[in-house]
Amino acid sequence: MAALGWLHPRRRSATARSVLAGEASAEAARKSSQELEDLARTPPPDEAAGPEFPVVGDDKAAAFFDLDNTVLQGAALFYFGRGLYQRKFFQRRELTRFIWQQAWFRLAGEDPEHLQDARESALSIVKGHRVAELISIGEAVYDDYLADRIWAGTRALAQAHLDAGQKVWLVTAAPVEMATIIARRLGLTGALGTVAESVGGIYTGKLVGEPLHGPAKAEAVRALAAAEGLDLARCAAYSDSHNDIPMLSLVGHPYAINPDAKLRKHARARDWRLRDYRTGRKAAKVGIPAAAGVGALAGGAAAAVALHRRRH
């Protein structure tokens, strides 16, 4: 993977960068999933309720779940930033910026400009740090911030796929290391996420391709499906964001979860299933046959948070 670092993003087309990011994420996800296969997959008692539609066993199908605002309330990237702040990675004035960006994310949803800003600042933070160090912080961040912010309804959907013998993948713009921790803690198969280049276990401050966002998510799902021998027409994908329409359109069974306005409109026009756990409303039962099988997840994004490293 490190050998791909010399390909500077500005020298490649947006499509080529998306393909590179997707393939890198798929490769990282398959490696990490080998370590998760033997872990228990039992959800907490309050999340035991299954979906309103049956999920059937299908070895050619898998389920792909976006992370932020689909599985997790808020953005994993910013919770990770809080963990870095506690460990003196940056100064108090930069925490103010982080709080503003988290508020913006909640109000406006995913914004490519903010993700770009997050990527550039995040890479400056992690450069020179060991991968193991960031993984350790990620474990603590899950315990401190994320464990109580998982949407119970989405978690039950994922569990239904697992119970049917299908693999379930997270797909997120968050660092693949953070995404893999979340997948492991939830008992999922693995995760697709943004891949930051590392050499000898130390981050170089470069990405492999680009953040796993928008079209890059679809490329990651496509690459993983090819490697796993999946039939995308028999797979399912779940997301809250219109930015993930490329990923949702790739599978035979797309689902809009806590959708933003653009995704809600798009989903209704195409008779996709919708569910909104933010208000307790039941999703409209539209489009997908009740006996449909469901598939694998993807996602990815910046390597940490839009904050600068503390300078002494």
C-alpha positions in Angstrom: 0.0 0.0 0.0 2.8 2.4 0.8 4.0 2.1 -2.8 1.0 4.0 -3.9 1.9 7.1 -1.9 3.9 8.8 -4.7 0.7 9.2 -6.8 -0.1 12.8 -5.8 -3.9 13.4 -5.8 -3.6 16.6 -7.9 -2.0 14.6 -10.7 -4.9 12.2 -11.1 -8.5 12.7 -12.2 -11.2 12.6 -9.6 -12.4 9.3 -10.9 -8.9 7.7 -10.7 -8.5 8.9 -7.1 -11.9 7.5 -6.2 -10.9 4.1 -7.7 -7.6 4.2 -5.9 -9.2 5.1 -2.6 -11.9 2.4 -3.0 -9.4 -0.4 -3.9 -7.2 0.6 -1.0 -10.1 0.6 1.4 -11.4 -2.8 0.1 -7.9 -4.3 0.6 -7.6 -2.9 4.1 -11.2 -4.1 5.0 -10.6 -7.7 3.9 -7.4 -7.9 6.0 -9.1 -6.5 9.1 -12.2 -8.7 8.7 -10.1 -11.8 9.1 -9.5 -10.7 12.7 -13.2 -10.1 13.4 -14.7 -13.4 12.2 -14.4 -15.2 15.5 -15.8 -12.5 17.6 -19.3 -12.7 19.2 -22.1 -11.0 17.3 -24.7 -10.5 20.1 -26.3 -7.1 20.2 -27.2 -5.3 23.5 -30.6 -6.3 24.9 -32.3 -3.0 24.0 -31.2 -3.5 20.4 -32.6 -7.0 19.9 -35.6 -6.0 17.9 -35.2 -7.0 14.2 -36.3 -5.2 11.1 -39.9 -5.1 9.8 -38.8 -7.1 6.7 -37.2 -10.6 6.7 -33.5 -11.0 5.7 -32.9 -14.3 3.9 -29.6 -16.3 3.8 -27.7 -15.7 0.6 -24.0 -16.3 0.3 -23.8 -13.9 -2.7 -25.3 -11.1 -0.7 -23.9 -8.8 2.0 -24.9 -5.5 3.7 -23.1 -2.2 3.5 -23.8 0.5 6.2 -22.7 4.1 6.1 -21.5 5.2 9.6 -22.1 8.8 10.4 -25.8 9.6 11.2 -26.7 6.1 9.9 -25.2 3.8 12.5 -23.7 6.5 14.7 -25.4 9.7 16.0 -23.0 12.4 14.8 -19.6 12.1 13.1 -16.9 9.6 14.2 -14.2 11.9 12.9 -15.1 14.6 15.4 -15.4 12.3 18.4 -11.9 11.1 17.4 -10.9 14.7 17.5 -12.1 15.0 21.1 -9.9 12.0 22.0 -6.9 13.7 20.4 -7.6 16.9 22.3 -7.6 15.1 25.6 -4.2 13.7 24.7 -2.8 17.2 24.0 -2.6 16.8 20.2 -3.7 20.4 19.7 -4.6 23.6 21.6 -7.8 24.9 23.2 -8.5 27.5 20.5 -8.5 24.7 18.0 -11.1 22.9 20.1 -13.5 25.8 19.5 -13.1 25.1 15.8 -13.9 21.5 16.3 -17.0 22.3 18.3 -18.2 24.6 15.5 -17.6 21.9 12.9 -19.5 19.3 14.9 -22.4 21.7 15.2 -22.2 22.4 11.4 -22.2 18.7 10.6 -25.4 18.1 12.7 -27.2 21.1 11.1 -26.0 20.8 7.5 -25.0 17.2 7.0 -21.9 16.1 5.1 -20.2 19.0 3.2 -17.4 18.2 0.7 -15.6 21.5 1.6 -15.6 20.7 5.3 -14.4 17.1 4.6 -11.5 18.5 2.5 -10.6 20.9 5.4 -10.8 18.0 7.8 -8.6 15.8 5.7 -5.8 18.4 5.3 -5.7 19.3 9.0 -6.0 15.7 10.1 -3.1 14.6 8.1 -0.9 17.2 9.7 -1.9 15.9 13.1 -1.2 12.2 12.5 2.0 12.6 10.5 4.9 11.0 12.3 2.7 9.2 14.8 2.6 5.4 15.0 -0.5 3.5 13.7 -0.6 1.6 17.0 -0.9 4.9 18.9 -3.9 6.0 16.9 -5.6 2.6 17.3 -5.2 2.8 21.0 -6.8 6.2 21.1 -9.6 4.9 18.9 -10.4 2.2 21.4 -10.7 4.8 24.1 -12.8 7.1 21.9 -15.3 4.2 21.3 -15.7 3.6 25.1 -15.9 7.3 26.0 -18.1 8.7 23.2 -19.4 6.2 20.7 -20.8 3.2 22.6 -23.9 5.2 23.7 -24.4 6.9 20.4 -25.3 3.9 18.2 -28.7 4.0 16.6 -30.5 0.9 18.1 -32.7 0.6 15.0 -29.8 0.5 12.6 -27.9 -1.8 14.8 -30.9 -4.2 14.7 -30.9 -4.1 10.9 -27.2 -5.0 10.8 -27.8 -7.8 13.2 -30.6 -9.2 11.1 -28.1 -9.6 8.2 -25.6 -11.3 10.5 -28.2 -13.7 11.8 -29.1 -14.6 8.3 -25.4 -15.6 7.7 -24.5 -12.5 5.6 -21.4 -10.4 6.0 -21.9 -6.8 7.2 -19.5 -4.0 6.4 -19.2 -0.4 7.6 -18.5 2.1 4.8 -17.2 5.5 6.1 -15.1 8.5 5.4 -13.5 8.0 8.9 -10.0 6.5 9.1 -10.1 2.8 8.4 -8.5 2.2 11.8 -11.3 3.9 13.6 -13.9 2.3 11.4 -12.5 -1.2 12.0 -12.6 -0.6 15.8 -16.3 0.3 15.6 -17.1 -2.7 13.4 -15.3 -5.0 15.8 -17.1 -3.6 18.8 -20.5 -4.0 17.1 -19.7 -7.6 16.0 -19.7 -6.7 12.3 -17.6 -8.3 9.6 -15.3 -5.4 9.0 -15.0 -1.8 7.6 -14.2 0.2 4.6 -12.6 3.6 5.4 -10.1 6.2 4.4 -6.6 4.8 4.1 -3.8 7.0 5.4 -0.4 5.9 4.1 2.0 4.5 6.6 5.6 3.2 6.3 7.0 1.0 9.0 3.9 1.6 11.2 4.3 5.4 11.1 1.9 7.8 9.2 3.5 9.7 6.4 0.9 12.5 6.3 -0.4 11.3 2.9 -3.6 9.5 1.8 -3.8 6.6 -0.5 -6.1 8.1 -3.2 -8.6 10.4 -1.5 -11.1 10.3 1.5 -13.6 7.5 1.1 -16.5 9.8 0.3 -19.2 10.0 -2.4 -18.1 8.1 -5.5 -15.1 6.6 -3.7 -17.5 4.6 -1.5 -19.1 3.1 -4.5 -15.7 2.1 -5.8 -14.8 0.5 -2.5 -18.0 -1.5 -2.4 -17.5 -2.6 -6.0 -13.9 -3.7 -5.3 -14.9 -5.6 -2.2 -17.8 -7.3 -3.9 -15.5 -8.4 -6.7 -12.9 -9.8 -4.2 -15.6 -11.5 -2.1 -17.6 -12.9 -5.0 -20.7 -11.0 -4.2 -23.6 -10.2 -6.5 -24.3 -6.5 -6.0 -27.8 -6.9 -7.3 -28.5 -9.2 -4.3 -26.7 -6.9 -1.8 -28.1 -4.0 0.3 -26.7 -0.6 1.4 -27.9 1.8 4.0 -27.1 5.6 4.3 -28.4 8.9 5.5 -26.7 11.1 2.9 -27.4 12.1 -0.7 -23.6 11.9 -1.1 -23.9 8.2 -0.9 -26.4 7.9 -3.8 -23.6 6.3 -5.9 -23.2 3.6 -3.4 -26.9 3.1 -2.8 -27.5 2.9 -6.6 -24.9 0.2 -6.9 -26.8 -2.4 -5.0 -30.1 -4.1 -5.6 -31.6 -3.1 -2.3 -30.9 0.5 -1.2 -32.2 1.9 2.1 -32.4 5.5 3.2 -31.8 5.7 7.0 -32.3 9.1 8.8 -32.2 10.6 5.3 -31.3 14.2 4.5 -33.7 16.2 2.4 -32.1 15.3 -1.0 -31.8 11.6 -0.2 -35.4 11.5 1.0 -36.6 13.0 -2.2 -34.4 10.7 -4.3 -35.5 7.6 -2.4 -39.2 8.4 -2.6 -38.9 9.0 -6.4 -37.3 5.5 -6.8 -39.4 3.6 -4.2 -36.5 2.9 -1.9 -37.2 1.9 1.7 -36.9 4.7 4.2 -36.5 4.7 8.0 -36.0 7.7 10.3 -34.9 6.9 13.9 -34.4 10.6 14.8 -38.1 11.2 15.4 -39.4 7.7 16.1 -41.3 7.7 12.8 -41.6 4.3 11.1 -40.1 4.2 7.7 -42.3 4.1 4.6 -42.7 0.6 3.4 -42.0 1.1 -0.2 -40.3 -0.5 -3.1 -38.2 -3.5 -2.0 -40.0 -6.9 -1.9 -40.3 -8.3 1.7 -38.2 -11.4 0.8 -35.2 -9.4 -0.6 -31.7 -10.4 0.5 -29.4 -7.7 1.7 -25.6 -6.7 1.3 -22.3 -5.2 2.3 -21.3 -1.8 3.5 -18.7 0.9 2.7 -17.5 4.3 3.7 -14.5 6.2 4.5 -13.0 9.6 5.0 -10.4 11.8 6.6 -7.7 10.4 8.8 -8.7 12.3 12.0 -10.1 15.8 12.7 -10.0 19.3 11.3 -7.6 20.5 14.0 -3.9 21.2 14.1 -1.4 19.4 16.3 -0.2 21.2 19.4 3.1 23.0 18.9 5.4 23.6 21.8 
